[in-house]
Amino acid sequence: MSKVDEIDFTILSYLQEDGKKSYTEIAKSLNVSEGTVRTRINRMLKDNVFEFIIHMNPNKIGLNVQVIIGITTKLGYQESIATELNRFSEVRFVGAFSGQHDLIMQAYFKNNDDLVHFVNKELAKIEGIISADVNIELKQYKDSFSYITK
């Protein structure tokens, strides 16, 4: 894996600003060839530096309930529970954390009934979960996948 240099960061900044920006436009801005931009983007994709994704507005596609759930696990169960949570299409993120909860997950649901079903029927079946602290988003102030700061 190659090290990400200043030109790579600049390319990523352009793509972060507008993922549909053409390689030709980026090359002109950087005063390099289109081939250089294409080669660097392909290398970064291969090295998993970034990926092209579609970031949807959950509310616009009928997912009106966003939750963050902190999960406390029995010792030795954290990894198997995380693996089990990954199976659910509603779950967008699962991570192990220090602090009050062993795992924290983010999930989206169409409505509160679907959330209640998930907690009482699906989470309840997973061996090793001691408790689940469900936090419903009331208002969103920022949702970003931008990691480059300048």
Stockholm file with secondary structure:
# STOCKHOLM 1.0

chainA/1-150         MSKVDEIDFTILSYLQEDGKKSYTEIAKSLNVSEGTVRTRINRMLKDNVFEFIIHMNPNKIGLNVQVIIGITTKLGYQESIATELNRFSEVRFVGAFSGQHDLIMQAYFKNNDDLVHFVNKELAKIEGIISADVNIELKQYKDSFSYITK
#=GR chainA/1-150 SS CCCCCHHHHHHHHHHHHCTTCCHHHHHHHHTSCHHHHHHHHHHHHHTTSCCCCCCCCGGGGTCCEEEEEEEEECTTCHHHHHHHHTTCTTEEEEEECSSSCSEEEEEEESSHHHHHHIIIIIGGGSTTEEEEEEEECCCCSCCCCCCCCC
#=GC SS_cons         CCCCCHHHHHHHHHHHHCTTCCHHHHHHHHTSCHHHHHHHHHHHHHTTSCCCCCCCCGGGGTCCEEEEEEEEECTTCHHHHHHHHTTCTTEEEEEECSSSCSEEEEEEESSHHHHHHIIIIIGGGSTTEEEEEEEECCCCSCCCCCCCCC
//
